[in-house]
Amino acid sequence: MTAEGFLEGRRLQMARGVLLQCIMGGYPPARFYGSDDGDLALVPDPAQIHRLPWSQQPRALAICDADELTGESSSLSTRGQLKAVIARYAALGLAPVVATELEFFVFAPNTDPTQPFQPPLGLDGRREDGHSAFSVSSNNGLRPFFSEVYVCMAALGLPRDTFMHEMGVSQFEINLLHGDPLLLADQTLLFKHLLKEVALKHGLTVVCMAKPLAHTPGSSMHIHQSIIEIGSGRNVFSDKAGEPTATFRHFIAGQQAVMADFTALFAPNVNSYQRLCHPFASPNNACWSHDNRAAGLRIPASSPAARRVENRLPGADANPYLAIAASLAAGLYGIEHKLEPSEPIQGEFEVPDNLSLPCTLHAALERLKRSQLAKELFGKEFIEGYIASKTMELTSFFDEITPWERRVLAAQA
């Protein structure tokens, strides 16, 4: 839209079906988004209009809500779904607080998708070989890129907590500061967009796939969650003596109860489950633990005021609005029904059958399809439309034969 049109308040409309567009560009049947495929109104959030600092031509980006023309939020909008979950907490006098940890890879341009990704050439003319995890000098070869990333983050008002080199080859992580869930989802979206745009300027490729490299840790989007009392700002996960509360237990239990049903919302792509095949770095279970990274739900060591639950299931490929909404909705379900969690696990452990999660996209979609709770929390239209779109993507994947199949199976008798 032109700047003049935007400033005049001209309404931008879009077909409902676009919200269910699959990643290859196609659409499920129109019955999943209204047979008429009528328009939605894109309503900009005044707090999320940003001049794009990396663009030579003056341009701006506005994050919008997708609303029906009658004024209410579209049930197909993931941003709208997150706002609805936050409103349910507010009705109880509570406000969730979240933070996201986003991991990503920085690669050289990859013009042939049949070839593996490679680290970029650094300023020293060499490619990283994987020995730079957590090193203070690990990103020196990418200093011009990261310098512009920092400048652009400041220009967009994205406060960063910590930035580090992760365990993978040319893999990095940012921790965004905790705050309002909608704000953090917006910031996560903006940061991913910023990364890709700045990388292109520097002749690089940023990849937020869950598992872009074999034999290398994948990229997560861990979600840290706590709840405060509106007015006092008190963390309701801790009592006055600093001990865990019943609300804390109920929140964990809610996450455990529905994590398997919601796996397809946290791990939305075929590649998501490549990451979950390595359970220590990426636990695909609904166990919980005090500071054990093998558990899907980890309670980081902290002061009572900062007591929180870390959901370690989502990958970097997850929709931040949907992943945060699903995680918070699960915790609220536990609070409302006063559920009790399993016993916490420590050390090495075997995952009980009732706390294991689907390990393929097909299994996750089948589980979501059977979940009446998912339809109650997010609406039948959203869940059925989401499944229809993701089923199209899965079918497209099965329409191709992979190099592994040709390499290993062709010689079989």
Steps between C-alpha positions, in 0.01 A plus 500: 500500500623852432591716798229746392235230495607370838499844662154571356373193685417306186391148593701210365299182442611144432326171420436279806663205330842665507521423873496129410743520209748213526875549470507385135245768409183295462176500697276235655141477373294816548272331754779543756492880481144577386375393162474861380862572597397849601731778615661576834611845609867545592498740795845637590611498862606862571780377726644276229567732206871505420726680255727231353858608572662257254303630200665765280161611369286633788266219596299403807347183633175487698397191695126460457210315655285303256140592585172400344325785320245494783777605742581189700833321480522227238518154655763414236741767628776365724559849641130515581519158666782622726305813593202281594714285732643812669143629549402176673781552750396863550147388588656319798705804602817346360753599234745252345861604448718328241845512344623320190842355424545483124778299336601537134776414254701741282606333175660583169251534211354161406401513133460121466257361760623145430832597661554546876527845653850632565631756749598830337856608439613713792718807487797266542403319177409177680174321573409421859554134588279472806740574787367845586208419729465764775829660395539874559668529160275262312323754280800717407485371143141626480563828681365732225178298483444493875590867536218591265265255674562682830443841340177385335374341823548832680322686220201263525492521879597137550680472834740206512599320815782269390643400164730198469646240269311174547617141468447459125732607218434872441197480734403789726238580763331814624305530823233767481405679823190367675175690480145502363439187285358692204795740504748210513327322212518823296865548592586140409334541161677832437836358603473203262404735216787735591752215502410381153495849347833609650658168403408557135677838508817325618487213250389253768204271562330476840310175549239445772427138409473273800778271369694634200815288552540128567706393805462851644262633767182655366358845569240550770270776613472429872217687671546617862168557678387649829179665619456817699205634692356808331543797730759366741735357238564201728620180334221254591738206457661592835339560840608758760754257642651450156366147460324361190122547502211277399454724195856415396425127523170536314670695219761225452230232510298679233802509271559130560135414437476653153858506368445191284176643357677827417827358363404592142458863612850507654667289228319601179721359224640167382848625588388586856515132590858463376593731788294298748686178413782612731328502839763662721542822305134499389284299739181365346330411826260654749712424806593786733810559704694752702778617266528181292527574127385150409148586617249660268394727786796641689493718812815714471691583818379843610387716788137455616402825325627360168356149537389388154428202276708452185327317215788345302293334227452781242758535224619817329259416217193535723254788457577710812138613543363147478773335707465753784119484483500120514747487790314760707162343421631166624618654828170680550311175440695345787430799728128503423467124559744486794701221336797347679829426321701181500799469727800705377785308340872549554813356348471241223149363460269302274190678373176337619260409221241751620753785474645415157410718203432437130828461309383571144284772347250237389462365854477853644226600256305183574523577872387859441213377283369287789536780759167638608683726745695668218172581324352634823800726569571624147173439317403228254558721195860580594602146595339334198643764265846467652490122460384532139785735413766291675366180339557662159861571599553144623353360177735721297797366698395140430476582129882527489764230528794604718873450424518255795241274338685499167839450665406226747197319359569488125743210538267292715379172352 
